């Protein structure tokens, strides 16, 4: 039991720095689904944050087009309300309603994200 708890904390710690490669095996893979819209030359991905975490938590975007990430905060009072994306330099509290981040995915193959404690997590997969 102590080993399992230690492994869980270590995994959460790695998430905070975008280094947790174990999630590839445990996060539900939505790559078959189209969950990206193209609006005015930008890929738009939408995610909801509530008490159960991030939904959806896996996105598939194209490398050659900017991304507009819209996060709808419904219940941002727990740790899921503090949003961490190390590769994009994002580390901030989400507000109720719309939170918008924009970035160019050309320099990445995958962008992990998590809550402030590393418990809730997801990723953006970038394809050519």
C-alpha positions in Angstrom: 0.0 0.0 0.0 2.8 2.4 0.9 4.6 1.6 -2.4 1.4 2.3 -4.4 0.8 5.7 -2.6 4.5 6.6 -3.2 4.2 5.7 -6.9 1.0 7.8 -7.2 2.6 10.9 -5.7 5.7 10.4 -7.9 3.5 10.2 -11.0 1.6 13.4 -9.9 5.0 15.2 -9.3 6.1 14.3 -12.8 2.9 15.7 -14.3 3.7 19.1 -12.8 6.8 19.3 -15.0 5.3 17.7 -18.1 7.5 14.6 -17.7 4.9 11.9 -17.0 5.2 9.4 -19.8 3.0 6.8 -18.0 -0.2 8.7 -19.1 0.2 7.3 -22.6 -0.9 4.0 -21.2 -3.6 5.2 -18.9 -5.4 8.2 -20.6 -8.2 7.3 -22.9 -7.1 7.8 -26.4 -9.5 9.9 -28.4 -7.3 10.1 -31.5 -9.9 8.4 -33.6 -12.5 11.1 -32.8 -12.5 14.5 -34.4 -12.7 17.0 -31.5 -11.2 20.0 -33.2 -13.0 22.7 -35.3 -11.3 25.1 -37.7 -12.5 28.7 -37.4 -10.8 31.6 -39.1 -7.6 29.7 -39.8 -7.2 28.4 -36.3 -7.9 25.0 -34.8 -10.3 25.4 -31.9 -10.3 22.9 -29.1 -12.9 23.1 -26.3 -12.6 21.5 -22.8 -14.8 21.7 -19.7 -13.4 21.8 -16.2 -15.6 20.6 -13.4 -15.3 18.7 -10.1 -14.6 15.5 -12.1 -11.6 16.9 -13.9 -11.0 17.8 -17.6 -13.4 16.7 -20.4 -12.3 15.7 -22.9 -8.7 15.3 -21.8 -7.0 14.2 -25.1 -6.9 16.3 -28.2 -5.5 15.7 -31.7 -4.3 18.8 -33.6 -2.4 19.5 -36.8 1.1 20.8 -36.6 0.9 23.5 -39.3 -2.0 25.6 -37.9 -2.4 27.8 -34.7 -4.6 26.5 -31.9 -7.2 28.4 -29.8 -7.9 26.4 -26.6 -11.2 27.4 -25.0 -11.6 26.0 -21.4 -15.0 26.4 -19.8 -14.7 26.6 -16.0 -17.9 25.1 -14.4 -16.5 24.3 -11.0 -13.0 25.6 -10.5 -12.8 25.5 -6.7 -10.7 22.3 -6.3 -7.2 21.5 -7.5 -8.6 21.1 -11.1 -9.1 24.9 -11.1 -5.3 25.5 -11.1 -4.1 24.8 -14.6 -0.5 23.8 -15.4 0.9 23.4 -19.0 4.7 23.4 -18.6 5.6 23.4 -22.3 3.4 26.5 -22.9 4.5 28.3 -19.8 0.9 28.3 -18.3 0.5 28.0 -14.6 -2.6 29.9 -13.4 -5.9 29.6 -11.7 -8.9 29.2 -14.1 -11.9 31.4 -13.7 -15.6 30.5 -14.0 -16.7 30.8 -17.6 -14.4 31.0 -20.6 -10.6 30.8 -20.3 -8.7 31.1 -23.6 -5.2 30.2 -24.5 -3.6 30.4 -28.0 -0.4 28.7 -29.2 1.4 27.4 -32.2 1.9 23.7 -32.0 4.7 23.5 -34.6 7.5 22.9 -32.1 5.9 20.1 -30.2 4.8 16.4 -30.7 2.7 16.3 -27.5 1.7 18.8 -24.9 0.8 17.4 -21.5 -1.3 19.4 -19.0 -2.6 18.8 -15.5 -4.1 20.4 -12.4 -1.9 22.1 -9.8 -1.4 18.8 -7.9 -0.9 16.7 -11.0 -4.0 14.5 -10.2 -6.2 15.5 -13.1 -4.4 15.4 -16.4 -4.5 15.2 -20.2 -2.6 15.9 -23.4 -2.7 17.4 -26.8 -1.2 15.2 -29.5 0.2 17.0 -32.5 0.2 15.3 -35.9 1.8 16.4 -39.1 
